[in-house]
Amino acid sequence: MTHLRKETLILLTKNKTMNYVKTLPEDERKKLIKECQIESAELINEFKKKVEQLQREKLEKLKAERLEREDKEEHIAKKVS
């Protein structure tokens, strides 16, 4: 179970959301659930995009740090020679 799903289950339980949904008339409940399914798919896609962006940024930062370290090592090696 993903972290996002665990968090969702906790929120549903603590906020008693399902108790509220169960009190709705069936047609309204079905409409609400369908809207939530559409929105949740969109939110999951947004979340995945953000995670990918963060991973790219982290990778770029690591590459920049590695290049900087290599440049420093080259500079030190030239001084020593």
C-alpha positions in Angstrom: 0.0 0.0 0.0 1.4 3.3 -1.0 2.0 6.2 1.4 -0.7 8.2 -0.4 -3.3 5.4 0.0 -2.4 5.0 3.7 -2.9 8.8 4.2 -6.2 8.7 2.4 -7.5 5.9 4.5 -6.5 7.7 7.7 -8.2 10.8 6.6 -11.4 8.9 5.6 -11.4 7.2 9.0 -10.6 10.2 11.2 -13.0 12.6 9.4 -15.8 10.0 9.3 -16.2 10.7 5.6 -17.6 7.3 4.7 -20.2 7.7 7.4 -21.3 10.9 5.8 -21.3 9.4 2.3 -23.4 6.4 3.5 -26.1 8.8 4.6 -26.5 10.3 1.2 -29.2 9.2 -1.2 -27.9 6.5 -3.6 -28.0 8.7 -6.8 -26.1 11.5 -5.0 -23.7 9.0 -3.5 -22.9 7.5 -7.0 -22.4 11.0 -8.5 -20.1 12.0 -5.7 -18.0 8.8 -5.9 -17.7 9.2 -9.7 -16.5 12.8 -9.3 -14.0 11.7 -6.6 -12.7 8.9 -8.9 -12.0 11.4 -11.7 -10.4 13.9 -9.3 -8.3 11.3 -7.6 -6.9 10.1 -11.0 -5.9 13.8 -11.7 -4.3 14.2 -8.3 -2.4 11.0 -8.6 -1.0 12.2 -12.0 -0.1 15.5 -10.6 1.7 13.8 -7.7 3.6 11.5 -10.0 4.7 14.5 -12.1 5.9 16.4 -9.0 7.9 13.4 -7.8 9.5 13.0 -11.2 10.4 16.7 -11.3 11.9 16.5 -7.8 13.9 13.5 -8.9 15.2 15.3 -12.0 16.1 18.4 -9.9 18.0 16.2 -7.4 19.8 14.4 -10.2 20.8 17.7 -11.7 22.1 19.0 -8.4 24.1 15.9 -7.8 25.6 16.2 -11.3 26.5 19.8 -10.7 28.1 19.0 -7.3 30.1 16.1 -8.9 31.4 18.4 -11.7 32.3 21.1 -9.1 34.2 18.5 -7.0 36.0 17.2 -10.1 37.0 20.7 -11.1 38.4 21.4 -7.6 40.3 18.1 -7.7 41.8 19.0 -11.1 42.8 22.5 -9.8 44.4 20.9 -6.8 46.2 18.4 -8.9 47.6 21.2 -11.2 48.8 23.1 -8.1 50.7 20.1 -6.8 52.3 19.3 -10.1 
